[in-house]
Amino acid sequence: MNHDPNDTHLENLLRGLAPAAASPALAQRVDEELKLDMSWLSTRRTPRPLPRWFASASWAAMGAAAAVAVMSFLPQPISNTTLATTPAVLPVATIREWEDVQNDGIHYSAERLPEQHMTVISRERQTWIDPRDGAQMTVEYPRQQKLVLPVSFQ
């Protein structure tokens, strides 16, 4: 790489530069700002006295928390009324998927009105969950429905 003699001269000039010293006024302003920023360290706050009821409420809250913690680990007795009112399983979802739709044509009713007859073949899936143990049961079965739809010719 070739260096131009002017580049070397410029580099020597830049090396000789030094930053100017801060003015006394600027140094004084910075010191004052730092003292203001650090003043919060030297001030002592006197703590506010707590209300008289605070200690009683704290002890009551700790007692309630301890009672909840102990009760969550104890086995809960199940009464006959609880078993009678709690359903064995709860429905979660019912899904029907159409597999085929068959056009059975137009037929006329007893009143001589046109009706569109259709057969819908589908599969229905029902899911239940047992709330006592979280067991999930799914039953799937085919369905076939005959539909009669009114027809109007215009």
C-alpha positions in Angstrom: 0.0 0.0 0.0 1.5 3.3 -1.0 1.4 6.2 1.5 1.3 9.7 0.2 3.7 12.0 2.0 0.7 14.3 2.7 -1.0 11.4 4.6 1.9 11.0 6.9 2.0 14.8 7.6 -1.8 14.8 8.3 -1.4 11.8 10.7 1.4 13.6 12.6 -0.8 16.7 12.9 -3.7 14.6 14.3 -1.5 12.9 16.8 -0.4 16.3 18.1 -3.9 17.4 18.9 -5.1 17.3 22.5 -8.6 18.1 23.8 -9.1 21.5 25.4 -9.4 21.6 29.1 -12.9 22.1 30.5 -13.7 25.6 31.7 -14.0 26.2 35.4 -17.7 27.2 35.0 -18.5 23.9 33.3 -16.6 21.9 36.0 -18.5 23.7 38.7 -21.9 23.0 37.1 -21.1 19.3 36.7 -20.1 19.1 40.4 -23.4 20.8 41.5 -25.5 18.4 39.3 -23.7 15.4 40.8 -24.2 16.7 44.3 -28.0 17.1 43.6 -28.2 13.6 42.1 -26.4 12.1 45.1 -28.3 14.1 47.7 -30.9 11.3 48.0 -28.2 9.1 49.6 -27.6 11.4 52.5 -31.2 12.0 53.4 -32.6 9.6 55.9 -36.3 8.9 55.8 -38.2 8.3 58.9 -40.5 5.3 58.3 -44.2 5.9 58.7 -45.7 4.1 61.6 -48.0 1.2 60.5 -51.7 1.4 61.3 -52.7 -0.4 64.5 -54.8 -3.0 62.7 -51.9 -4.0 60.3 -50.3 -6.5 62.7 -53.6 -8.2 63.5 -54.5 -8.4 59.8 -51.1 -9.9 59.0 -51.4 -12.6 61.6 -54.9 -13.4 60.4 -53.8 -13.7 56.7 -50.9 -16.0 57.7 -53.3 -18.2 59.7 -55.7 -18.4 56.7 -52.9 -19.3 54.3 -51.7 -22.0 56.7 -55.2 -23.4 56.9 -55.6 -23.5 53.1 -52.2 -25.2 52.8 -53.0 -27.9 55.4 -56.5 -28.5 53.9 -55.1 -29.0 50.4 -53.0 -31.9 51.6 -55.7 -33.7 53.6 -58.0 -36.1 51.8 -61.5 -34.7 51.3 -64.4 -36.8 52.6 -66.9 -37.5 49.8 -70.5 -37.5 51.0 -73.4 -39.4 49.4 -75.0 -36.2 48.4 -71.9 -35.1 46.6 -71.7 -38.4 44.7 -75.4 -38.2 43.8 -75.2 -34.6 42.5 -71.9 -35.0 40.6 -72.4 -36.6 37.2 -70.2 -39.5 36.4 -69.1 -38.0 33.1 -69.5 -34.6 31.4 -69.9 -34.1 27.7 -67.0 -32.3 26.1 -67.5 -32.3 22.3 -69.8 -33.6 19.6 -68.4 -33.6 16.1 -70.3 -34.8 13.0 -68.5 -35.3 9.7 -70.5 -35.8 6.5 -69.3 -38.7 4.4 -71.9 -38.7 1.6 -75.0 -36.9 0.5 -77.3 -38.8 -1.8 -80.0 -37.1 -3.9 -83.1 -39.3 -3.8 -85.0 -37.1 -6.2 -88.2 -35.0 -6.1 -91.3 -36.6 -4.7 -94.8 -35.2 -4.3 -96.5 -35.1 -0.9 -100.1 -36.1 -0.2 -101.1 -32.5 -0.9 -99.3 -32.7 -4.3 -96.5 -30.4 -3.2 -93.0 -31.1 -4.5 -90.4 -32.2 -1.9 -86.7 -32.8 -2.3 -85.7 -36.1 -0.6 -82.0 -36.5 0.4 -80.0 -39.0 2.4 -77.1 -37.8 4.5 -74.5 -40.3 5.6 -72.3 -39.1 8.4 -70.1 -40.1 11.3 -70.7 -38.7 14.7 -68.0 -38.6 17.4 -68.9 -37.8 21.0 -66.3 -37.2 23.8 -66.9 -37.3 27.5 -64.6 -36.6 30.5 -64.8 -38.0 34.0 -64.2 -35.0 36.3 -63.1 -37.3 39.2 -60.0 -38.7 37.5 -59.8 -36.8 34.2 -60.4 -40.0 32.1 -61.6 -39.2 28.6 -64.0 -41.4 26.6 -64.7 -41.1 22.9 -67.5 -43.0 21.0 -67.8 -42.9 17.2 -70.7 -44.2 15.3 -72.2 -43.9 11.8 -75.5 -42.1 11.2 -77.9 -42.0 8.3 -80.6 -39.3 8.0 -83.4 -38.9 5.5 -84.1 -35.2 4.8 -87.2 -33.8 3.2 -86.8 -30.2 1.9 -89.5 -28.0 0.4 -89.1 -27.2 -3.3 -90.5 -24.2 -5.2 -90.2 -23.9 -8.9 -90.0 -20.3 -10.2 
